[in-house]
Amino acid sequence: MTMGATLLAASLAVPLAMLLACVSRRARDRMPMLLALAPLPALAAALLAPAGATLVLPEPPFRMTLALDVPGAMLLGVAALLWIVAGAYASAYLRGDPNAGRFAEWWLLTLSGNLGVFIAADLVTFYLTFSVVSLAAYGLIVHDGTPDSRWAGIIYVALAVLGEAFLLMAFVFMAATTPDSSLLIRDAVAALPGSPWRDAALALLLLGFGLKIGLVPLHAWMPLAYRAAPIPAAAVLSGAAVKAGVIGFIRFLPLGAAIPEWGEALAAAGLFSAFYGVAVGITQENPKTVLAYSSISQMGLLAAALGMGLAAGDPGAALGASFSAANHIVVKGGLFLAIGVAATVGPQLWPVLIPAAVLALGLGGLPLTGGALAKLAVKAQFGVGVVGVLATLSAAGSTLLMLHFLRRLVQTVPRDSEAALPPAGYTWPWLIVAFAAVAVPWVLYPTAESGSALEALAPGTLWAALWPVLLGGALAVGLWRWGHRLPRVPEGDVVVVGEAALRATVPWAEGIERADAYLRRWQVASLSLLALVIILGATMLAWG
């Protein structure tokens, strides 16, 4: 086995082995302190494994194909970095928590699925890892056990299961016309443009992956889940786990074949989400909820870039989107960790607020930040027409929303507490991810093939990035002056609007809560989901 194949295998084997070790109560009790170690092989694979590294396990029940390409390596490495620092943060966060072992189990299972989607090269492996990262996140969301977190968990898991159903049907349509019954993703995607099931498969792919990244109106789970989840869980869910949907679009959209009708539909949905996230986000008061609506907006812009790439038959859209997504991983993870650090320092907030402001304004494209590079990476897909103008205006909207986030962050910090140094277990992970959010995009930018770093520093390029930020700042002044007149949109907006319809699901919801209560009494609850996934995978392989 080559070094690349070994590292790919270890990327999944190490977190799964740590999860299985939780069968031992002693190991389970110590596991929260070891969470930062689980993603290390994945980071090593992204850094050391050569492009094109492949691992094939041909024998059931472990039949799978893992492979590493440039988009996957970018997302795998940056996601692993966030999981490492968030795992270190979680170790400090969970100190003294009687349910820390259970949290560690769900964490490891979610991590395994999240890393797996970036390197899965066949339909079955992708579906299983995508299902794991989607469903296991439920255990992180409901960890606190409050009524709000349980309700968020119910909404989340219901929509996650719906998304799995969409994808399963899409994969069946794709596999039906793949030559030689191949289950490799590249073969299925190559056959898709000429398939009689093309439109059905694309519609289902857009629904399944669109739900995962929070495209409106499939976004309702995101603000509920991110607010309910503990800080380290919210950081990895918003930063890394949501990118399972982005890599899904990159892997399964036939970007090399121009399909204007579906590409334009995805672009329209993405741009609508980009502005919708801003419009609702500025009405929110909780900083975690503001960040959730920011993710809806940012993921919408990524979807729009991929949609325009699909419409034009531009395979280069994959690199630009993966780079932009990698930047979002560290920035959004860093901002969620900043909320946790800020809550510990009292009124002396400036040491946290200044780095957080750099990260936040970077999402709007502030010059010299990774966000400015991310805008350049997808600029070619948007062009100079109406779509390009809307994409530029969305940068002003992102700046407005991020300034609102910073204001809410300041206003929610307790003012009557004494100044204190935050715990070291919170501070150094936050500082590492904040530094990475500035440095990593500059290291990765040449890989995006969107131009040189010198071109990104040209005066015209810097001004093009700066003026939307200035416009967003001017809008923020107006928001602070007249924002009290805006309606207060409840978190989850469409869920609350449709609450009457949801009341019909109360018996079903109560059943889920009873199941949740049972799982909470079981020390190794997450292992049941792992066993279910293995059984499902073996069944699908035997059927295939």
N, C-alpha and C positions, 0 to 999 in steps of 0.2 A: 504494500500500500504506500503510495506517495505521501510526502509531507502534506500537500494540499488536501488530499482525501482524508488523511488522519485528522487534520484540524477541522474539516467539515463535520466529520463524525463526532469529534469531541465537543463541537458547538452544541449539539443536542444531547450527547451522552452525559456530559458533566452535570447540567442542571437536572436531568431526569434521574441520574444516580443519586444526587442529593435529595431529590424528592422521595425516592424509594427508601433512602436511609431514614426518613421520618417515621417509618414503621417502628423504629426503636425510639422509645420515649426520651432516652438520654440524648440521642442525636437530634430529635425534634426540638427539645428544649434549647439546644445550642445552635440550631440552624439560623435563627435571626441574626446572629453575630457573623455568619459566614456568607450572607447573601451577596456581598460584593465580589466574591470569588467565582460565582457561577457563570457570569458572562465572559470571563477572561479568555477561554478558548475561542469564542466567537470573535473577540477583538483581535486575537492573534491570527485567526483565519483571514480576517479582512485586511490585515497588514502584511501578512507573510505568504498566504496562499496565492499562487499565480492565477491570473485571469484565465478562465476556462477550466479551472480545477473541478474535477467531477468524482463523485463516489456513487457507485452502483451496487446495490444489494439485491441480487436477483432472486433470492430464495424466500418464499413465504415462511413465516408471517412477517418478515422484515423487508419485503420487497419495496424498495424506494430508490429514487435517484435524486441526489443532491448535486448542485452545481453552483459555481460562483462566476458571475459576470460583473461588469463595471457598475451598473446601477445597483445590483444586489450588494456588492462589496461596500459601496458608499453607505448605503442604508444599514447594512449589518454592522459595520464598524462604529458608526456614530450612535446607533441604537444601543450597541453593547456598552459604549462609553457611558451613556446616560444611565443604563441599568446598573453599572458598576457604582457610580457616584450616588445614585438614588438608593442603591442597596446599602451603602455605607450610612447614608442619612437615615434609612429605615432602621438600621441597627440601633442608632441612638434614639430614634423616635419610639421604638417598641420596648425600650428598657422599662421594666416594671409592669408591662402589659400582660395580664394572665392569658390572653389569647394570642400571644406573639407567635407560638408554634403553628397555630392554624393559619395565621397571616402568611408565614413563611411558605407553607405548602401551596397556597393559592398563588403567591408571588412566583415561586419556582415553576409552577405549571404554566402561568401566563407568560413568563419569560421564555420557556421552551417553545411555545407556539409562536411567540413573536419573532424569535431568532429563526425558527424553522421556515416561516413564509418567505424570508429573504433568500433562502438557498434551495427551496423546494423546486424540482425541475420536472415533476410529473403531476398529473391531475390529482391522483389519490393523496400523495404526500402533501400537496398544497392544500387540498380541502381539509385534511385532518389537522394540519398545523394551524390553518386559519380558524377552524372550529375551536381549537384549544385556546388560542389567544382571545377569541371572542367570548367564549362561554366561561372560561376560568376567571376572567376579570370580574365576574359577578361576586366572587368571594372577597375581592379587594374592596369593591364598592360598598358592600354591606357590613364591613368589618366592625364599624362602630356600634351596630345593633340598634340604632335609633329608628323611630318610625319613618323619618324622612329618608334615611339610607335604605331601609327595606323597600319603601315605595320606589325609590330610584332604581333599586335592584330589580324589582318586578318589571318596570318599564324597560330597563336595559335588556334583561334576558328575553323578554317577549320579542323585542325588535331584533335582537341578535339571532334568535331562532328563525325569525322570518327571513333575515338576510341569508342564513345558511340554506334555507329552502330555495331561495332564488338562485344561489350559486350552484347548488346540487343539480337543479334542473338545467341550468346553463351548461354545466360540464357534461351532462348526459347528451344534450344536443351536440356539443362539440365532439365528444367521443364517437358519436354515431357515424360521423363522416370522415374520421381520421384514417388515413391510409394504413393498411396492415394492422389495424386495431391498436396502433401505438397510443400509449397514454402520456407520452412526453408533451409538455406544454408547447414547445416550439412546433411540433408536428400538428397539434390541434389548432394552434393559431394560424399556421401557414395554410391550413385547409379551410379556415373559417370564411374568407371572402367569397369563395365559390360554393359554399354549402347552401343547400336549400333551407337549412335552419338558421341561416345567418342572422336575420332580423330578430328572431325569437331569442337566440343566444345573446346577441348584443343588448337587447332590452333587459334581459335577466342579469347580465353582467353589470349594466349600469345601475340597476336597482340594488343588487347585492353589495357591490363595492361602494356605491353612492351612500348606502345606509351606513357603512362602516366609517366613512370619512365625514358623515354628517351633512350631506347635501340636503337642502330644504326641498320638500317638507319631511325628510327622513331624519331630521336632526334632533328630535325632541329628547332623545336619551342623553345627549352630550352635556347640556348644562346641568341636568339632574345628577348624572353620574359623577361629573368632575367636582361638583360641590360636595357630594356625599362622601367621596373617597378620601381617606387620610392623605396628607400632603405628599408623602413619597409615592403613594399609589397614583394620585392624580398627576404627578410629574411624569411617570412612565406611561400612563394611559394616554395622556394628551400629547406627549412628545413622541413616544416610540410605538405604542400599540396601535394607534390610529393609522400609522403608516402601512399596516397590513392592507388597508384599502388602496393606498397609493401604489404599492408594489403590485397589487392585483390588477389595477388599470394598466400599469406598465407592462406586466407580463402577458395579459390576455387581450388587450386591444391590438388589432392588426394595424399598427401604426405605419407600416410600410405600404399599405394599400389605402388609397383615398376613398373614404366613405363619407361624403359630405353631410348626408342627412343625419346620421348618428353623431358624427363629430360636432356638428353645429348644435344639435340638441344637448349634448353634454356641455358644450361651451356656454350655452344659454343658461342651463341649470347652474353651472358653476359661477357665472357672473352674478346671477340673481342671488345665490347664496353668499357671495362676497359682500354685496351691499346689504342684504338682509341681516347678516351677522353684525354688521356695524350698527344698523338702525335699531335693532333690539338690544344690542350690547350696551349702548350708551344710556339705556333706561335702567340698567341693573346696578345694584348697590354692593353686592358681595364681590370682592376681587376675583374669587375663584370662578364665579359665574361670568364675569366680564371676560376672563381668559377663555372660558368655554365658547362664548360667542365669537371671540377672536379666532379660535380654531375653526369654527364653522366658516368664517370669512376667508381665512387663509387656505383651508382645504378646498373651498369653492374656487379660488383663483388657480390652484394647482389643477383642479379638474378642468377648468376652462382652457388652460394651456394644453393639456392632453387632448381635449376635444378639438382644439384647432389643429393640433398635430395629426389627429385622425382624419379630420376633414381634408387636409392637404396631402395626406400620405407621407408625413415627415417622420421617419424613424428617429431623427435627432431629438425629438421631443422627449424621449425617454431619459436621456442624459440630463437635460435641463430640469425636468421635473424631479428626478432623483436628487440632484444637487439642491434644489430649492427645498425639497422635503427633508434632506439631511440637515440643512440650516435650521429648519423649523423644529427639528427634534431637540437640539441643544438649547435653542432660545426658549421654547415653551417649557421644557423641563426646568430650565434655570429660573424662569419667572414663577413657576409654582413653588419651587424651593425657596425663592425669595420671600414668598408670603409666610412660609413657616419660620424663616429666620427673623423676619420683621416682627412677628408676634412675640419674640423673646427679648427684644432689645428695648422695649418701652419707647419713650418719646425721642430718644437719640437715634433717629432713623436714617440719618444721612449716609453713614457708611454702607447701608444696604440700598438706599434709594438711588444713589448715583450709578452704581453698576446696573441696577434694575432698569433705570431710565435708558441707559445705552442699549440694553437688550430689547426693551420695549419699543423704542423708536426705531431700532433696526428692522422690526417687522414692517414699518412704514417705508423702509428704504433709505434710512439715514446714511449719507455718504460715509465711506470707509468701514461700514459694518458689513457683516455677512448678509444682512437683509438686502443691502444695495446690490451685492453680487448675485443674490437669488433673483432679484428683479431682472438683472441683465441676462441671467441664464435662460429665462423663458421669454425674453423680449422678442426673439425671432418668431415665436409662435403667434404672438399677439399682433405683430405688424404695426402699421401706422394708420389704419383705418379706424372705424368706429370701435371695434373691439380693443384696439390699442389705446384709444382715448379712455375707454371705460376701465381698462386695466390700470392706467396711470391714475385715474381718479380714485380707484380703489386703494391706492397707496395713501392718498390723503385721508380716506376713510379709516384706514388702519392706524394712521398717526393719531387721528381724533380719538379712536377707541382706546389706544394705548395710553394717551394722556389722561383719559378718563380713568383707566385702570390705576395709574400712578396716584391720581387724586384720591380714589377710593382706598387704595392701600394706605395712604397717609391717614385718612379719616377713620379707618377701622382699627388702627393701632391704639391700645389703651394709653390715655394721656396721664393717668393718675399713678402709673407704676413707676418705680425708681429705675433709673438707667442701669443697665446691666449688660455684661458681655454675653452674647449668645453661646450656648454650649458648643464646644469644639467639634462635636460630632455632627452638628448642624452646619457650622461655619465652613469647614474646609471642603466638604462636598459641594456646597453652594459656590465657593470661590473657584473651584476647579471647573465646574460646568459653566460658570460665567466667563472664565478665561477661554474655555474651549469654544464658546459661542462666538467669540471674537476671532480666535486664531484659526480654528479648524476650517471655516469656509475659505480662507485665503490659501490654505494648504491644498484644499480639494478643488479650487476653482479651475485650474488648468485641465482637470479631468472632465469637467463639464463641456469642454470644447466650445465655449461661447466667447472666446477672445482671451487676450493676455491680461495679466494684472496691470500692466502699464496702460493698456487701453481703458481699463476700469478707472484709472486715476486721471484721465484726461479732463481738462477743465469743462468741456462741454458735457461729458458724461456725469461729472460731479454735479453740475447745475441741474441737469435733467433729473437727477435723484433728489436734489435738495428742494426744488420748488414745490413738489407735492407735500413734503414734510412741513414746509412753511405754511402752505394752505391748510393742512390739517391742524397746525397750531392755531391759526386764526379761527378756524371753526371751533376749536376747543375753548377759546375765550368766549365765544358766543354761547357755547354749551354751559359754561360755568355761570354765565350771566342770566340765561333764560331757561336753563335745563329743568328747573323746577316745574315748568309748564308742561313738560312731556308726560305722556301717560306712563304708568308703571306697569310694564308688561311682566307677567309672572314668569318665573323660571320654567323652561320647558314649553312655553307659550302654546303651541298647538295641542299639547296634552291637556293643559288646563282648559282651553277653549272646548275641547271635545270630551270634557270630563263626564258629561251626561251619558255619552255613549260608552265610556269606559266603565261606568257603574254596572253595566250589564255583565262585566267580567269579574265581578266581586267574588262569586263562588270559586272561580278558577284562581283568582289572586289569593284567596284564603288557602286554597290547596297548596299553592307555591310557598306561602308563608309557613304552613305546617311542615312541608318538606325541608324548608330552610331551617326551621327549629330542630328537626331531626338531625340534619347534617351538622348543625352547630354543636350537638352533643357528641358527635362522632369525632374522635381525635384526628383521624386521617381522612377527613371528608374529601379532600382533593384527589386522593388516590382512586376514589370511585369513578370520578370523571376520566382519569387516565385509563382505567380499565375499560370503561365504556368506549373511549376513542380507539383503543387497541382492538376491541372486539368488532367495532364498526369497520375499521380498516381491514381486518382479516376477512370479514364478510365481503367487502367490496372487491378485494383482490381475488378471492375465490370465485366470485361471480364473473369478474373480468377474465 
